[in-house]
Amino acid sequence: MTENYTNMIEAITKLGDEELGSLHTYITDLIKTNRQKMGAAVKSTLSIGDHVLVKHKGQTDEGEIIKLNRKRAIVKMVKGSYSVPYSMIGKKD
């Protein structure tokens, strides 16, 4: 571990309940924003009929885009069609 990381952990352990709640909210919002940005970047490269890789539960499955929605794409895979968030999709080379 780096010294910065160790210092952050020490500082976090000294926070009270209210401060920890605020930190939790901040981190959660930051993660959501990063996923939205990543999803928007992926969405802009996709079109119907594209072959993609869907990353989930530690595995990757192949599929084909059949519909692009605002936040998710409908992906046809071997076991059926699924509504998949853009942050879980990667374009197949």
Secondary structure as GFF3:
##gff-version 3
##sequence-region A 1 93
A	DSSP	alpha_helix	3	13	.	.	.	ID=ss1
A	DSSP	alpha_helix	17	43	.	.	.	ID=ss2
A	DSSP	beta_strand	51	56	.	.	.	ID=ss3
A	DSSP	beta_strand	59	68	.	.	.	ID=ss4
A	DSSP	beta_strand	72	77	.	.	.	ID=ss5
A	DSSP	beta_strand	80	85	.	.	.	ID=ss6
A	DSSP	three_ten_helix	86	88	.	.	.	ID=ss7
A	DSSP	beta_strand	89	91	.	.	.	ID=ss8
###
